Amino acid sequence: MSRHLAVVIGLGEIGRPIYQMLSEAYGRNEVRGKDLFYPDPDSGITRAMDHTFRYMHTCFPQSPDFVQQLRDYIREYSPKCVIIHSTLSPGMTTYLDGEFSSKIESDDPPGDYYPIIFYSPVRGNIKDGMLWSLKKYTKFVAGFGIDGIDITMMLQHLTEAGFKVRYVEDPYALECAKIWDLAWYGLNIAFYQVMERTLNETAVDVTRVFIESTPAESEGKAPRTLLYGGHIGGHCVIQAIEKVLAEWDIPMLRAALDSNIKRSIELTYERPKHHP
């Protein structure tokens, strides 16, 4: 069984552009893709068949069977290094490091071994284009390299693929950074949902003009975030808030979830006139 450089597991909104960056940097012969719902043959993605890989990039979401799925892929591809790009709950990277430290059996290499686990969350959105976002935003990485050589090689692997990388020591801190950043964004949208729900159309318009003028006229001393109170969809912001609430009871974030449910119902019946 031949060993190649990297395999990308999960070829959706995150995995496909990561595959593109890796394959353009290292060649399609060295980079393969794997997805339960594999894209059409004309996608340009090379299938991961009977190979092992040095790096395994994990791009499928955390779910109740996430650990078992990851274990199965590790057994199948025997990676030396696992880089998880999915959004994780606080403590998950540490848990995975312990879970896989002595419980993985492999035929290639033979016997027991454990892969090195790294966490590297993704930032960006579909509107800007995930490929653009992956190249633009700093790619924070944290994990459990056995020594400095492991970390250096992993960072070099990402850097040479076109990522701007920054290593931090604590995976737990990085897991928190990802979900709290998204929770902050969702909380801001929920504020505007409540404002649009509470005030009449004229008051909403004047309030928005008032808020919008503040940063410039204060010469940046009074920053404001101007958003619209649309329904928070997708599969990142609400899920991140839920991960925060699973660890900490924060009333304002629970209120944000409630407001988003109300906005979904409101938009089902009649779109608010002051919502563009």
BAMARSE-598683 format. One record per residue (C-alpha): residue number from 0; x, y, z. Coordinates in Angstrom, 1 decimal. Last residue first. Example, Ala and Ser with C-alpha at 12.3 -4.5 7.8 and 13.67 -1.06 7.14 Angstrom:
BEGIN
- 1, 13.7, -1.1, 7.1
- 0, 12.3, -4.5, 7.8
***
This chain:
BEGIN
- 275, -34.2, 44.6, 3.1
- 274, -35.9, 44.4, 6.5
- 273, -38.0, 47.5, 7.2
- 272, -41.2, 45.9, 5.7
- 271, -40.8, 42.8, 7.9
- 270, -41.2, 39.7, 5.7
- 269, -44.6, 38.1, 6.3
- 268, -45.7, 34.6, 7.3
- 267, -42.5, 32.6, 7.1
- 266, -40.3, 35.6, 7.8
- 265, -42.0, 36.0, 11.2
- 264, -41.6, 32.3, 12.1
- 263, -37.9, 32.3, 11.3
- 262, -37.5, 35.6, 13.2
- 261, -39.1, 34.0, 16.3
- 260, -36.7, 31.1, 16.2
- 259, -33.8, 33.7, 15.9
- 258, -35.1, 35.6, 18.9
- 257, -35.1, 32.4, 21.0
- 256, -31.6, 31.6, 20.0
- 255, -30.5, 35.1, 20.9
- 254, -32.2, 34.9, 24.2
- 253, -30.2, 31.8, 25.0
- 252, -27.1, 33.8, 24.1
- 251, -28.2, 36.6, 26.5
- 250, -28.9, 34.1, 29.3
- 249, -25.4, 32.6, 29.3
- 248, -25.3, 29.1, 30.9
- 247, -21.9, 27.8, 30.1
- 246, -20.6, 24.5, 28.5
- 245, -23.5, 23.4, 26.3
- 244, -24.4, 27.1, 25.9
- 243, -21.1, 27.7, 24.1
- 242, -21.7, 24.7, 21.8
- 241, -25.2, 25.9, 21.1
- 240, -23.9, 29.4, 20.2
- 239, -21.4, 27.7, 17.7
- 238, -24.3, 25.7, 16.1
- 237, -26.2, 28.9, 15.7
- 236, -23.3, 30.6, 14.0
- 235, -21.9, 27.6, 11.9
- 234, -24.4, 25.6, 9.9
- 233, -26.3, 28.1, 7.8
- 232, -29.2, 30.2, 9.0
- 231, -29.4, 33.2, 11.2
- 230, -32.7, 34.9, 10.1
- 229, -32.2, 38.5, 9.2
- 228, -31.8, 41.3, 11.8
- 227, -29.7, 43.6, 9.6
- 226, -26.3, 44.7, 10.7
- 225, -24.4, 47.9, 11.7
- 224, -21.6, 47.2, 14.2
- 223, -20.6, 50.3, 16.2
- 222, -17.2, 51.7, 17.2
- 221, -17.1, 54.8, 19.4
- 220, -13.6, 56.3, 19.2
- 219, -13.4, 55.8, 15.4
- 218, -13.3, 59.5, 14.5
- 217, -16.5, 60.0, 16.6
- 216, -18.2, 61.2, 13.5
- 215, -17.2, 58.1, 11.5
- 214, -18.2, 55.6, 14.2
- 213, -21.5, 57.3, 15.1
- 212, -23.1, 57.9, 11.7
- 211, -24.2, 54.3, 11.3
- 210, -25.9, 54.1, 14.7
- 209, -28.0, 57.3, 14.0
- 208, -28.8, 56.1, 10.5
- 207, -29.9, 52.7, 11.9
- 206, -32.0, 54.3, 14.6
- 205, -33.7, 56.6, 12.1
- 204, -34.7, 53.7, 9.9
- 203, -35.9, 51.5, 12.8
- 202, -37.9, 54.4, 14.3
- 201, -39.6, 54.9, 10.9
- 200, -40.5, 51.2, 10.5
- 199, -41.9, 50.8, 14.0
- 198, -39.7, 49.5, 16.9
- 197, -39.9, 46.2, 18.7
- 196, -39.4, 43.6, 16.0
- 195, -36.7, 45.6, 14.1
- 194, -34.8, 46.1, 17.4
- 193, -35.2, 42.5, 18.4
- 192, -33.8, 41.2, 15.1
- 191, -31.1, 43.9, 15.3
- 190, -29.9, 42.6, 18.7
- 189, -30.1, 39.0, 17.3
- 188, -27.7, 39.9, 14.6
- 187, -25.2, 41.2, 17.2
- 186, -25.6, 38.1, 19.2
- 185, -24.9, 35.9, 16.2
- 184, -21.6, 37.7, 15.6
- 183, -20.5, 37.4, 19.2
- 182, -21.5, 33.7, 19.1
- 181, -19.3, 33.2, 16.1
- 180, -16.3, 34.7, 17.8
- 179, -17.1, 32.7, 21.0
- 178, -17.2, 29.5, 18.9
- 177, -13.8, 29.9, 17.3
- 176, -12.0, 31.5, 20.3
- 175, -13.2, 28.7, 22.6
- 174, -11.7, 26.0, 20.4
- 173, -8.5, 28.0, 20.2
- 172, -8.3, 28.2, 24.0
- 171, -8.9, 24.5, 24.4
- 170, -6.2, 23.8, 21.8
- 169, -3.6, 25.6, 23.9
- 168, -0.1, 26.4, 22.5
- 167, -1.0, 28.7, 19.6
- 166, 0.5, 28.4, 16.1
- 165, -0.1, 31.0, 13.5
- 164, -0.5, 30.1, 9.8
- 163, -1.1, 32.1, 6.6
- 162, -2.2, 29.3, 4.3
- 161, -0.9, 28.9, 0.7
- 160, -0.2, 25.1, 0.5
- 159, 3.4, 25.8, 1.5
- 158, 2.2, 27.3, 4.7
- 157, 0.0, 24.3, 5.6
- 156, 2.7, 21.7, 5.2
- 155, 5.3, 24.0, 6.8
- 154, 3.1, 24.3, 9.9
- 153, 2.8, 20.5, 10.1
- 152, 6.5, 20.1, 9.7
- 151, 7.3, 22.6, 12.4
- 150, 4.8, 21.1, 14.8
- 149, 6.2, 17.6, 14.4
- 148, 9.8, 18.9, 14.7
- 147, 9.1, 20.7, 17.8
- 146, 8.2, 17.6, 19.7
- 145, 5.4, 15.2, 20.2
- 144, 3.0, 17.7, 18.6
- 143, -0.2, 18.1, 20.6
- 142, -2.4, 20.7, 19.0
- 141, -3.1, 24.3, 18.1
- 140, -3.4, 26.0, 14.7
- 139, -4.7, 29.4, 13.7
- 138, -5.1, 29.9, 10.0
- 137, -4.8, 33.7, 9.4
- 136, -7.6, 34.9, 7.1
- 135, -7.0, 35.8, 3.5
- 134, -6.1, 32.5, 1.8
- 133, -8.9, 30.5, 3.5
- 132, -11.3, 33.4, 2.9
- 131, -10.6, 33.6, -0.8
- 130, -11.2, 29.8, -1.1
- 129, -14.3, 30.1, 1.1
- 128, -15.9, 32.7, -1.2
- 127, -16.9, 36.1, 0.1
- 126, -20.6, 35.2, 0.2
- 125, -19.8, 31.7, 1.3
- 124, -18.3, 32.9, 4.6
- 123, -14.9, 33.1, 6.3
- 122, -13.0, 31.6, 9.2
- 121, -11.8, 28.0, 9.5
- 120, -10.7, 26.2, 12.7
- 119, -7.3, 24.5, 13.0
- 118, -7.0, 21.7, 15.5
- 117, -4.1, 19.3, 15.6
- 116, -4.0, 15.7, 16.6
- 115, -0.8, 13.6, 16.2
- 114, -1.6, 10.1, 15.2
- 113, -1.3, 7.1, 17.5
- 112, 0.4, 3.8, 17.0
- 111, -0.4, 0.2, 17.6
- 110, 0.8, -2.7, 15.4
- 109, 1.8, -2.6, 11.7
- 108, 2.4, 0.7, 9.9
- 107, 0.4, 0.0, 7.8
- 106, -1.7, -2.7, 9.4
- 105, -3.0, -0.4, 12.0
- 104, -4.5, -0.5, 15.5
- 103, -5.6, 2.7, 17.2
- 102, -6.4, 2.7, 20.9
- 101, -3.3, 4.0, 22.6
- 100, -3.1, 7.8, 22.1
- 99, -6.4, 7.9, 20.1
- 98, -8.8, 8.7, 23.0
- 97, -6.3, 10.9, 24.8
- 96, -5.6, 13.1, 21.8
- 95, -9.3, 13.1, 20.9
- 94, -10.2, 14.4, 24.4
- 93, -7.6, 17.2, 24.1
- 92, -9.0, 18.2, 20.8
- 91, -12.6, 18.0, 22.1
- 90, -12.0, 20.3, 25.2
- 89, -14.2, 23.1, 24.0
- 88, -16.6, 21.9, 21.4
- 87, -15.2, 21.6, 17.8
- 86, -15.7, 23.6, 14.6
- 85, -14.3, 21.4, 11.8
- 84, -10.8, 22.1, 10.4
- 83, -9.2, 19.1, 12.2
- 82, -5.6, 18.3, 11.2
- 81, -4.7, 14.7, 11.7
- 80, -1.0, 13.8, 11.5
- 79, 0.8, 10.5, 10.9
- 78, -2.2, 9.3, 9.0
- 77, -3.1, 5.6, 8.9
- 76, -5.7, 5.8, 6.1
- 75, -8.3, 3.3, 7.0
- 74, -7.7, 3.2, 10.8
- 73, -7.6, 6.9, 11.0
- 72, -10.8, 7.1, 8.9
- 71, -12.6, 4.7, 11.3
- 70, -11.4, 6.6, 14.4
- 69, -12.6, 9.9, 12.9
- 68, -16.1, 8.4, 12.3
- 67, -16.2, 7.0, 15.8
- 66, -15.2, 10.3, 17.3
- 65, -17.8, 12.2, 15.2
- 64, -20.7, 9.8, 16.0
- 63, -22.7, 12.4, 18.0
- 62, -21.8, 15.1, 15.4
- 61, -18.9, 17.4, 14.8
- 60, -18.9, 18.5, 11.2
- 59, -16.9, 17.1, 8.3
- 58, -13.6, 18.7, 7.3
- 57, -10.9, 16.5, 8.6
- 56, -7.5, 16.9, 6.9
- 55, -5.4, 13.7, 7.1
- 54, -1.7, 14.2, 6.7
- 53, 0.9, 11.5, 6.1
- 52, -1.4, 9.4, 4.0
- 51, -2.2, 5.8, 3.4
- 50, -3.5, 4.5, 0.1
- 49, -6.1, 2.1, -1.2
- 48, -8.5, 4.7, -2.7
- 47, -8.8, 8.4, -1.9
- 46, -10.5, 9.8, -5.0
- 45, -9.0, 12.5, -7.0
- 44, -11.1, 15.7, -7.2
- 43, -11.6, 17.4, -10.5
- 42, -15.3, 17.7, -10.0
- 41, -16.0, 15.9, -13.4
- 40, -16.6, 12.5, -11.7
- 39, -19.6, 14.0, -9.7
- 38, -19.1, 14.7, -6.0
- 37, -18.8, 11.9, -3.4
- 36, -21.6, 11.8, -0.9
- 35, -19.7, 9.9, 1.8
- 34, -16.7, 12.1, 1.0
- 33, -13.0, 11.4, 0.4
- 32, -10.4, 13.5, -1.4
- 31, -6.8, 12.8, -2.5
- 30, -3.6, 14.8, -2.5
- 29, -0.2, 13.4, -3.7
- 28, -1.2, 12.6, -7.3
- 27, -3.3, 15.7, -7.5
- 26, -0.2, 17.9, -7.1
- 25, 1.4, 19.5, -4.1
- 24, 0.4, 23.1, -4.2
- 23, -2.6, 22.9, -6.5
- 22, -3.7, 19.8, -4.7
- 21, -3.5, 21.4, -1.3
- 20, -5.3, 24.6, -2.2
- 19, -8.0, 22.7, -4.1
- 18, -8.5, 20.2, -1.3
- 17, -8.9, 23.1, 1.2
- 16, -11.4, 24.6, -1.2
- 15, -13.4, 21.3, -1.3
- 14, -13.2, 20.6, 2.4
- 13, -14.8, 23.9, 3.7
- 12, -18.0, 24.1, 1.6
- 11, -18.3, 20.4, 1.3
- 10, -15.7, 17.7, 0.4
- 9, -15.4, 15.8, 3.7
- 8, -12.2, 14.0, 4.4
- 7, -9.2, 15.6, 2.7
- 6, -6.2, 13.2, 2.2
- 5, -2.6, 14.3, 2.2
- 4, 0.9, 13.2, 1.3
- 3, 0.7, 9.8, -0.3
- 2, 1.7, 6.4, 1.1
- 1, 1.5, 3.3, -1.1
- 0, 0.0, 0.0, 0.0
***
